[in-house]
Amino acid sequence: MKILIIEDETVAAERMLEMVRHIVPEARILGPADSIEESVQFLRSHSMPDLILMDIELVDGQSFEIFSEVEVTCPVIFTTAYDEFALQAFKVHSIDYLLKPIQREDLQKSLIKFQQLQQVYGKPPTANLDELLQELRRTTQTSSKPIREYFLVRQGQRLISIDTNEAAYFYSEDRVTFLKTHDGRYFSLDHTLEEVEQQVDSTRFFRASRQYLVQRRAISDIFVHFNGKYKLALKPAPNEEVYVSRDRAPEFKKWLGG
């Protein structure tokens, strides 16, 4: 059995590889591929694996883009940091999902489920990506959640409260999440970017990429980039270029009101 791992976090990928080797020692493990580009190149140049363990958020965008570039004909087990209200979508439209941080017992159950389906049906069903994305959007839109109005941050030896309206964007760097204000101050947070995304008002903040969650008022210009992406000019300017992936582009336009 050939299993391809798609995961951009080195520690997570190494841990996944170790767990798969322990649970299915006879499996041939491929990868890990750490980006959409590398995953597409691998799938185009190699025979299809028997199973893919696929992280949703990759360094160059959401892994859903892979399905737009190459036909994936094998089952997929998604690994995700989506919160609980969206998980049913993965359960219905893929072989299984694993909520990060992944536990060995959960991975073992998913691999056993795959093997059982393989024995019964010969080849388990593949993920229905279109239905999965529609269900994720629907559950995200209909789920009620409290909106955080302030973030408690550390400034030297003091703790201060920052109004969410002051946040130009949130970003992740070296596994630390930062809040950058419209006047250029920045503070580290005790939350992951995924947690922040679930706590702020989605009509005002948009997850442009794996590293950036941007406020509408911080976007000064939008440039059409190659391959259907958008390049964002933000104020204050970040230390790196910020892109909206092709997969997120339609949702981004809708969010802007276009």
MOTAQUI-V70572 format. One line per field, one symbol per residue. burial: + if it has 9 or more other ideal C-beta (glycine too) atoms within 8 Angstrom, else -. A space follows every 50 residues. Layout:
burial = ???
This chain:
burial = -+++++++---++-+++-+++-++--+-++++++++-+++-++-----+- ++++++-+--+++++++----+-+++++++++---++++++-+++++++- -+-+-+++-++-++--++-----+-++-+-+++-+++-++---------- +-+--------+-+-+++++++----++++++----+++-+-++-++-++ ----++++++++++++-++-----+---++++++-+-+---++++++++- -+------
